[in-house]
């Protein structure tokens, strides 16, 4: 989150660290009363009010300059009982995705430009033509991370996806299933534990909630023309929970590195890219999943 010291103009600005802590270096020439303001913006995205077109911002106190304390310091904490705190849930959810890339040693230097996150948006969707994310419910972590997963695909893959109406438990086309399945998988990888024996989503598709990707219901369309199966197939490659024939665990970094900037338009094509970097015993394990409940390889 960006922190600004605003008096006669912006006297100083910085970003909070992973713990929410910040330190503002104040120039010696700064004087007068200045406000400490928090803005839901960083180098990766800006959470923006559609009406004003500006990033959400609020005041958190003031300081008199010059000050006996040469460097204003503090800690940012969200209050979930306030409107700003609820909007801040979106910030924390997106940071979970960043944490996934960071802890896997991937970093975010590949991210192309600042994403505009509109809240409240006119629906839940990612618009690639404007690199804009529209969100409607701050508490719906799985929906929000799913939509962010589309932005990740757009920014980091050369993928031929698809769009249009679809139901999570029905068959459609491979491109749409791959695009939606990747987005759902990214949401799980960012928020859920790899060893979760019943990995599931809370808000995604209320008609079928909870959406389980460790154990897919039998009535869901089989194969890679279905989002649910694709997300479960990726989860089987990623997770550490041994579930029947599923005993593999590639990890997110290996999956992402196999797909980064590569052309693909289906789960099958993506799997071939991932398989190219797998050891013989890992390929043998994946082959044992062929025809099982999750996906076909």
C-alpha positions in Angstrom: 0.0 0.0 0.0 1.3 3.5 -0.8 1.8 5.8 2.1 2.0 9.6 1.5 2.8 12.5 3.6 0.7 15.4 2.2 1.0 19.0 3.3 2.0 21.7 0.9 2.0 19.1 -1.8 3.3 15.6 -1.3 6.3 15.8 1.0 7.2 12.1 0.9 5.9 8.8 -0.2 6.7 5.1 0.3 5.2 1.6 0.2 4.4 -0.5 3.3 6.4 -3.7 3.6 5.0 -7.2 3.9 4.1 -6.6 7.6 2.4 -3.3 6.9 5.2 -1.3 8.3 6.4 1.9 6.7 9.0 4.7 7.1 8.7 8.0 5.4 11.9 10.0 4.8 11.0 13.6 5.1 13.0 16.3 3.3 14.5 19.0 5.6 12.6 21.7 3.7 9.2 20.3 4.6 7.2 22.4 7.0 3.7 22.9 8.4 1.0 20.4 9.2 1.0 17.3 7.0 -1.4 14.4 6.8 -0.4 10.7 6.6 -2.6 9.1 3.9 -2.9 5.5 2.8 -3.6 4.7 -0.9 -4.7 1.3 -2.2 -2.0 1.4 -4.9 1.4 -0.1 -5.6 3.5 -0.8 -8.6 1.4 -3.8 -9.6 -2.2 -2.5 -9.3 -4.4 0.4 -8.2 -7.8 -0.3 -6.5 -9.9 2.4 -8.0 -13.2 4.1 -7.4 -15.1 3.9 -10.8 -16.9 7.2 -10.1 -13.8 9.3 -9.3 -11.3 7.3 -11.4 -8.9 7.6 -8.4 -7.3 5.0 -6.2 -9.0 4.6 -2.8 -7.3 6.8 -0.2 -7.9 7.8 3.4 -6.2 9.8 6.1 -4.7 8.1 9.1 -3.3 11.0 11.2 -1.2 14.1 10.9 2.3 15.4 11.9 3.7 18.8 12.3 6.8 19.5 10.2 9.6 20.1 10.9 9.2 17.4 13.5 11.4 16.2 16.4 11.0 12.8 14.8 12.8 13.2 11.5 11.1 10.2 10.0 7.4 9.5 10.5 6.9 5.7 11.0 4.0 3.5 11.7 2.1 0.3 10.8 -0.9 0.0 8.5 -3.7 -2.3 9.7 -7.1 -2.9 8.1 -10.2 -2.5 10.2 -12.7 -5.0 8.7 -15.6 -3.2 10.3 -15.1 -0.1 8.1 -15.9 0.4 4.4 -12.2 1.0 3.7 -11.3 -2.2 5.6 -13.7 -4.2 3.5 -12.2 -2.8 0.3 -8.8 -3.6 1.8 -9.8 -7.3 1.6 -9.3 -7.1 -2.1 -5.8 -5.7 -1.5 -4.9 -8.6 0.9 -6.3 -11.2 -1.6 -4.2 -9.9 -4.5 -1.2 -9.8 -2.1 -1.8 -13.5 -1.5 -1.2 -14.1 -5.2 2.0 -12.0 -5.1 3.1 -14.0 -2.1 2.7 -17.2 -4.1 5.1 -16.0 -6.7 7.5 -14.6 -4.2 7.8 -17.6 -2.0 8.3 -19.8 -5.1 11.3 -17.6 -6.0 9.6 -16.3 -9.2 9.1 -12.6 -8.2 6.9 -10.2 -10.1 9.4 -8.5 -12.4 7.5 -10.1 -15.4 4.3 -8.1 -14.5 3.9 -5.7 -17.5 2.1 -2.6 -16.1 -0.2 -1.4 -13.3 -3.5 -3.2 -13.3 -6.6 -1.1 -12.7 -8.9 -2.8 -10.2 -12.4 -1.3 -10.3 -14.5 -1.6 -7.2 -17.5 -1.7 -7.3 -17.3 -2.9 -10.8 -20.1 -3.7 -13.2 -19.6 -7.4 -12.6 -16.8 -9.8 -11.9 -14.5 -10.0 -14.9 -11.1 -9.2 -16.3 -10.9 -6.9 -19.4 -7.7 -7.7 -21.3 -8.1 -4.8 -23.8 -7.7 -2.3 -20.9 -5.9 -4.5 -18.4 -8.7 -3.8 -15.9 -10.2 -6.0 -13.2 -13.8 -5.5 -12.2 -14.9 -6.8 -8.8 -18.2 -6.6 -6.9 -17.6 -8.4 -3.5 -14.6 -7.7 -1.3 -15.2 -10.8 0.8 -15.4 -13.2 -2.2 -11.7 -14.2 -2.1 -12.1 -17.1 -4.6 -14.0 -15.0 -7.1 -11.6 -12.1 -6.9 -8.5 -14.4 -7.1 -10.1 -16.3 -10.0 -10.5 -13.0 -12.0 -7.0 -12.0 -11.0 -5.9 -15.4 -12.4 -7.1 -14.2 -15.8 -4.9 -11.2 -15.5 -2.0 -13.4 -14.7 -2.6 -15.5 -17.8 -2.9 -12.4 -19.9 0.3 -11.0 -18.5 2.5 -14.1 -18.4 1.3 -16.6 -21.0 0.8 -16.6 -24.8 -2.4 -18.5 -24.3 -5.3 -18.9 -26.7 -8.2 -19.0 -24.3 -11.9 -18.3 -24.9 -14.9 -16.4 -23.6 -18.6 -16.6 -23.4 -21.3 -18.1 -21.2 -20.4 -21.4 -19.4 -21.4 -23.4 -16.5 -18.7 -24.9 -14.2 -20.1 -28.4 -14.4 -20.9 -28.7 -18.1 -18.8 -29.3 -21.2 -17.8 -26.4 -23.6 -14.7 -26.0 -25.6 -11.0 -26.6 -24.7 -9.9 -23.0 -24.9 -12.6 -21.7 -22.6 -12.1 -24.6 -20.2 -8.3 -23.9 -20.1 -8.7 -20.2 -19.5 -11.3 -20.6 -16.7 -9.6 -23.7 -15.2 -6.2 -21.9 -14.9 -7.9 -18.9 -13.2 -9.6 -21.2 -10.7 -6.3 -23.1 -10.1 -4.5 -19.8 -9.5 -7.1 -18.9 -6.9 -6.5 -22.2 -5.1 -2.7 -22.1 -5.2 -2.7 -18.5 -3.8 -5.2 -19.1 -0.9 -5.4 -22.8 -0.1 -2.9 -25.1 1.6 -1.1 -27.5 -0.8 -1.8 -30.4 1.7 -5.5 -29.7 2.1 -7.3 -33.0 1.9 -10.6 -31.2 0.9 -9.4 -28.2 -1.1 -12.5 -26.1 -1.9 -13.8 -22.7 -2.7 -16.4 -20.8 -0.6 -18.0 -18.2 -2.9 -17.3 -19.5 -6.4 -20.5 -20.6 -8.2 -23.0 -20.7 -5.3 -25.2 -23.1 -7.2 -22.6 -25.9 -6.7 -20.7 -24.5 -3.7 -18.5 -25.6 -2.2 -16.4 -26.1 -5.4 -14.0 -28.9 -4.5 -10.8 -29.3 -6.6 -9.3 -32.2 -4.6 -12.4 -34.3 -5.1 -14.6 -33.4 -8.1 -18.2 -34.7 -8.1 -18.8 -37.5 -10.6 -21.6 -35.6 -12.4 -19.2 -32.9 -13.6 -18.3 -33.1 -17.3 -15.3 -35.4 -17.9 -12.2 -34.3 -19.7 -10.4 -31.1 -20.6 -13.5 -29.3 -22.0 -14.6 -28.4 -18.5 -13.1 -25.7 -16.2 -13.6 -27.7 -13.0 -11.7 -30.7 -14.3 -8.9 -28.5 -15.7 -8.5 -26.8 -12.3 -8.5 -30.1 -10.6 -5.9 -31.5 -13.0 -3.6 -28.6 -12.3 -4.2 -29.0 -8.6 -3.3 -32.7 -8.8 0.1 -31.7 -10.3 0.6 -29.0 -7.7 -0.7 -30.3 -4.3 1.1 -32.4 -1.8 -1.9 -34.4 -0.5 -1.8 -38.0 -1.6 -5.2 -38.9 -2.9 -5.6 -42.4 -4.4 -3.5 -42.4 -7.6 -2.5 -38.7 -7.1 0.9 -38.8 -5.3 2.8 -36.2 -7.4 3.7 -32.7 -6.3 5.5 -30.5 -8.9 5.0 -27.2 -7.1 3.8 -23.9 -8.6 7.2 -22.7 -9.8 7.7 -25.6 -12.1 4.2 -25.4 -13.5 4.5 -21.6 -14.1 8.0 -21.8 -15.6 6.8 -24.4 -18.1 4.0 -22.2 -19.2 5.5 -18.7 -19.0 5.2 -16.9 -22.4 4.5 -20.2 -24.2 1.8 -20.6 -26.8 -1.1 -22.9 -25.7 -4.8 -23.2 -26.2 -5.9 -26.1 -24.1 -5.1 -28.1 -21.0 -3.7 -30.8 -23.2 -1.2 -28.4 -24.8 -0.3 -27.0 -21.4 0.3 -30.4 -20.0 2.7 -31.3 -22.8 4.7 -28.2 -21.9 4.7 -29.2 -18.3 5.5 -32.8 -19.1 8.6 -31.7 -21.1 10.3 -30.8 -17.8 9.1 -33.8 -15.8 11.3 -36.7 -14.7 10.4 -40.2 -15.9 9.0 -41.2 -12.6 6.8 -38.1 -12.5 5.5 -38.8 -16.0 4.7 -42.3 -14.9 2.8 -41.0 -12.0 0.9 -38.6 -14.2 0.1 -41.4 -16.6 -1.6 -43.3 -13.8 -4.1 -40.5 -13.5 -5.3 -41.0 -17.1 -9.0 -41.6 -17.1 -9.5 -41.0 -13.3 -11.9 -38.6 -11.8 -9.8 -35.5 -12.2 -8.5 -35.2 -15.7 -7.2 -37.0 -18.8 -3.6 -36.7 -19.9 
